[in-house]
């Protein structure tokens, strides 16, 4: 009887390891492999302007999602650069996504940084769906709804990376 319990416990350990490995591969490894971009999940988020942001409504065009949080110092350095790119490219969808925070914290932060097109992910559903592991994280979703990680962490050249993503992913191929 003792060996049966031990065997069952080992089997559960192996099952847990397999599940964790599958999740890591699905959300951390596959999206970063060339040619193996994941498909963007169906996503609807509340926004600060009161209109819902529905990702599916932006199919057939390039969309940037910039995941950030108010407590994140590298985000504070990155946000003005991302917002400058957004202003310089009015035809490109750049959505700033606050992760895990209540609106009462987000509104004054957004006002201070002069941000527009801000979506809210208070329960971190979108961040998990896109495999966000650090802040800021910038992803591009191409016209075929494939997700491409543009950058994780502060990059003083983020506008250049966004321009490169725009050139590479903006047209339907």
C-alpha positions in Angstrom: 0.0 0.0 0.0 2.8 2.4 0.9 4.5 1.8 -2.5 1.2 2.5 -4.3 0.9 5.9 -2.5 4.5 6.7 -3.3 3.9 5.8 -7.0 0.8 7.9 -7.1 2.6 10.9 -5.6 5.4 10.6 -8.1 2.9 10.4 -11.0 1.3 13.6 -9.7 4.7 15.3 -9.5 5.5 14.3 -13.1 2.0 15.5 -14.3 2.6 18.9 -12.6 6.0 19.2 -14.2 4.6 18.4 -17.6 1.8 21.0 -17.2 4.2 23.7 -16.0 6.6 22.9 -18.9 3.8 23.1 -21.4 2.7 26.5 -20.1 6.2 27.8 -20.2 6.7 26.6 -23.8 3.3 27.9 -24.9 3.6 31.4 -23.4 7.3 32.1 -23.1 9.2 30.0 -25.7 6.9 29.7 -28.8 6.0 33.4 -29.1 9.7 34.2 -29.2 10.7 31.7 -31.9 11.1 33.1 -35.4 8.1 32.1 -37.6 6.3 30.6 -34.6 4.4 33.7 -33.4 1.3 33.0 -31.4 -2.1 34.2 -32.5 -3.5 37.1 -30.5 -6.2 36.0 -28.1 -9.7 37.5 -28.3 -9.4 40.5 -26.0 -11.8 43.2 -24.7 -10.6 45.6 -22.1 -12.1 48.7 -20.5 -10.5 51.9 -21.3 -10.1 55.2 -19.4 -12.2 57.0 -22.0 -15.2 54.7 -21.4 -15.2 52.9 -24.7 -14.1 49.2 -24.6 -11.0 48.3 -26.5 -11.8 45.3 -28.6 -8.7 43.8 -30.3 -10.7 41.9 -32.9 -12.0 45.3 -34.2 -8.4 46.1 -35.3 -7.7 43.0 -37.4 -6.0 43.6 -40.7 -3.9 46.4 -39.2 -0.8 46.6 -37.0 -1.5 47.2 -33.3 1.1 47.9 -30.6 0.2 47.0 -27.0 2.4 48.6 -24.4 2.0 46.8 -21.0 3.1 48.9 -18.0 2.2 49.8 -14.4 2.4 53.0 -12.4 4.9 51.6 -9.9 7.4 50.7 -12.6 10.3 53.1 -12.9 11.5 51.7 -16.3 7.9 52.2 -17.5 8.1 55.9 -16.5 11.1 56.2 -18.8 9.6 54.3 -21.7 6.1 55.8 -21.7 7.1 59.2 -23.1 9.0 57.5 -25.9 6.0 55.2 -26.8 3.6 58.2 -26.6 5.9 60.2 -28.9 5.9 57.4 -31.5 2.1 57.2 -31.2 1.8 61.0 -31.9 4.2 60.7 -34.8 2.2 57.8 -36.4 -1.5 58.7 -36.0 -2.5 55.9 -38.3 -1.0 53.2 -36.1 -2.9 51.8 -33.1 -0.8 52.2 -30.0 -2.7 51.0 -26.9 -1.1 51.5 -23.5 -2.3 48.8 -21.1 -2.1 49.3 -17.4 -1.7 46.0 -15.6 -3.1 45.1 -12.3 -4.1 48.5 -10.9 -7.3 50.3 -10.0 -8.5 53.2 -12.1 -8.0 55.6 -9.1 -4.3 55.1 -9.4 -4.1 55.0 -13.2 -6.0 58.2 -14.0 -3.6 60.7 -12.3 -0.6 58.9 -13.7 -2.1 59.0 -17.3 -2.8 62.7 -16.9 0.7 63.4 -15.7 2.2 61.7 -18.7 -0.2 63.0 -21.2 -1.2 59.5 -22.3 -4.0 58.6 -24.7 -5.6 55.3 -25.7 -5.2 53.7 -22.3 -6.8 50.3 -21.6 -7.1 48.7 -18.2 -6.1 45.1 -17.3 -6.9 45.1 -13.5 -7.1 41.3 -13.2 -4.0 40.8 -15.5 -5.9 38.6 -17.9 -4.4 40.3 -21.0 -0.9 40.3 -19.5 -1.1 36.6 -18.9 -2.6 35.9 -22.3 0.3 37.6 -23.9 2.9 36.0 -21.7 4.0 39.3 -20.1 6.8 38.6 -17.6 8.2 42.0 -17.0 7.5 45.7 -17.4 7.4 47.5 -19.7 6.6 44.9 -22.4 5.8 46.0 -25.9 4.1 43.6 -28.4 3.1 44.1 -32.0 0.1 42.3 -33.4 0.3 42.0 -37.1 -2.6 42.2 -39.6 -2.8 38.3 -39.4 -3.3 38.6 -35.6 0.2 37.1 -34.9 1.9 38.4 -31.8 5.5 39.6 -32.0 7.4 40.7 -28.9 9.1 44.1 -29.7 10.7 44.5 -26.3 10.8 43.7 -22.7 12.2 46.2 -20.2 13.3 49.8 -20.9 14.9 50.4 -24.2 15.9 54.0 -25.0 15.6 53.0 -28.7 12.0 51.8 -28.4 10.9 54.2 -31.1 13.4 52.7 -33.5 12.2 49.2 -32.6 8.6 50.3 -33.2 9.5 51.7 -36.6 11.2 48.4 -37.5 8.1 46.5 -36.4 6.0 48.9 -38.4 8.0 48.3 -41.5 8.2 44.5 -41.0 4.6 43.7 -39.8 2.3 46.5 -41.0 1.4 45.0 -44.4 -0.6 41.8 -44.9 1.6 39.2 -46.5 
